[in-house]
Amino acid sequence: MNLRRIRVGQGISQEKLAADAGVDRAYLGGLERQTENPTVDLLDKVAGALSVSVDEFFVVPGPDDEPPKPLRSGRRKD
């Protein structure tokens, strides 16, 4: 699933996307790692928050497409 690729490509943090889609951030991380099984309704909410169609999540990346680079964390280290 291309959720992480789309999110990072738009420069959106997991926290912001989770808030915009009305889901827990940890659950969203599980979706990105493909360890969670979302409902169609949930995929629709996330797609709406990203302003993409649900089918964008399932486009197979090309052989020359690099994985998305991590976004710089906004968290402080104590």
C-alpha positions in Angstrom: 0.0 0.0 0.0 1.3 3.5 -0.9 -0.1 5.3 2.1 3.4 6.3 3.5 4.6 7.3 0.0 1.6 9.6 -0.5 1.8 11.1 3.0 5.5 11.8 2.9 5.2 13.1 -0.6 2.7 15.7 0.6 4.9 16.5 3.6 2.3 15.5 6.1 3.2 14.0 9.5 1.5 10.9 10.8 0.1 12.9 13.7 -1.5 15.5 11.3 -2.9 12.8 9.0 -4.3 10.8 11.9 -6.0 13.9 13.3 -7.4 14.9 9.9 -8.7 11.4 9.3 -10.0 10.8 12.8 -7.8 7.8 13.5 -5.2 6.9 16.1 -1.6 7.7 15.1 -0.4 4.3 16.1 -3.1 2.6 14.0 -2.1 4.8 11.1 1.5 3.7 11.5 0.3 0.1 11.4 -1.5 0.8 8.2 1.7 2.1 6.7 3.6 -1.0 7.9 0.8 -3.2 6.6 0.2 -4.8 10.0 -3.4 -3.6 10.3 -6.4 -4.5 8.1 -8.4 -1.4 7.5 -12.1 -1.2 6.5 -13.1 0.4 3.3 -14.7 3.3 5.3 -11.4 3.9 7.1 -9.4 3.9 3.8 -12.0 6.4 2.5 -11.4 8.7 5.5 -7.6 8.6 5.1 -7.9 9.1 1.3 -10.1 12.1 1.9 -7.7 13.6 4.4 -4.9 13.2 1.8 -7.2 14.5 -1.1 -6.6 11.4 -3.2 -8.8 8.5 -4.3 -8.6 5.2 -2.5 -7.2 3.5 -5.6 -4.0 5.6 -5.2 -3.1 3.4 -2.2 -2.9 0.4 -4.4 -0.8 1.6 -7.4 2.3 -0.5 -7.7 5.5 1.6 -7.6 7.7 1.4 -10.6 11.2 -0.2 -10.5 12.9 3.2 -10.5 10.7 4.6 -7.7 12.7 5.1 -4.5 11.1 4.5 -1.1 10.1 7.8 0.6 12.7 9.4 2.8 11.6 9.9 6.4 10.2 13.3 7.3 12.2 15.2 9.8 10.8 14.6 13.3 9.3 17.5 15.1 9.8 15.8 18.5 12.4 17.0 20.9 14.9 14.7 22.5 15.1 15.1 26.2 
